[in-house]
Amino acid sequence: MMARLAALLATVLILVLGVVGSPVRAQLLQQEGDDPVTIEADDGIEWVRDDKLYIARGNAKAVRGTLTVSADTLTAAYRAKDSGGSEVYKLEARGNVQIVSTDDRAVGDHAVYDIDKEVIVLVGDNLSFKSGVDTITARDSLEYWETRRLAVARGDASAWREGQRIDADVLTAHFGDGPNGENRIEQVDALGNVVITTPEEVVHGKEGVYDVLREVATLEGDVRVTRGENQLNGERAVVNLKTGVSRMLPGSKSGERVKGLFTPEREKN
């Protein structure tokens, strides 16, 4: 989705050259092999020549096929090319940013796309990215690295689907192709204050890796697996979120033994 967003924004704002001075709603020319792009802005589209900017203001919206980008303001910064002409190198969407496609939706207050680095960064309140059944949220920022196909959520980051949740200081989601070519999360790396929550248990650790396809999480560092009043402590745990089976293993370096605290159920009188 984010890769398509980058392509959409680049196409939209590069082609703003062709609609400056046009009505606030403009149908852009279709490039060979591409869908046409429509831009709408309540307050118009302007060219700031001295600052080398193109700006669409007021409930701005860019639509291309099934993908829509909306914000209070859409801005493109451009520069001269050595070979002649100009090129856009940075794109920004400010205020009530929403990026929506058929299956995905990202929300934030401010989005920046660095074309040279091929990275999109979302910041602001209530950051979220929903892809299929998976949702990722963060307090500080959400990033998408286009060529590497990974998303990074920073600050009180969470990833969840029905009945399963992972929290950490930083979460990194790796994407792959689904059965129908759709974008889907295949692995989540968690770092710092990791907590995995299911209906049956809560698992704590310093860091971990969640294999989304197998629904298996591996955690390391001061690991605690709690189920009701029972608890296992160790340096490493493998948790199968699909079967509900948790295995606590000794650490490879510390040599500490696995410890368990079990409270038997008392028979009711």
Number of C-alpha atoms within 10 A of each C-alpha: 22 23 16 13 20 21 12 21 25 20 18 21 26 19 15 23 13 12 19 17 12 13 14 19 17 18 14 17 14 10 10 7 6 11 15 16 22 17 25 21 23 15 15 19 27 19 18 10 8 6 10 14 18 24 22 28 21 19 18 27 24 23 21 20 13 10 19 21 22 24 25 20 22 29 23 25 18 18 14 11 10 7 6 7 8 13 14 21 17 22 23 22 27 22 18 17 27 21 21 21 19 12 14 20 20 22 23 24 18 22 25 19 24 16 16 9 12 16 21 23 19 27 22 19 15 13 22 23 23 18 18 15 12 17 19 25 25 27 18 17 24 28 20 24 19 19 10 11 17 20 23 21 29 20 17 17 26 24 24 17 13 10 10 15 18 25 24 26 20 22 30 22 22 20 17 14 11 11 8 6 8 14 19 21 22 18 21 21 20 29 19 17 16 26 23 25 17 16 12 11 17 17 24 24 25 19 23 28 20 23 17 17 10 12 15 19 23 19 26 21 18 15 24 23 24 18 15 11 10 13 17 20 22 22 23 24 27 20 22 17 22 11 9 12 10 18 12 22 19 17 17 9 7 8 10 13 13 15 13 15 11 11 10 8 7 6 5 4 3
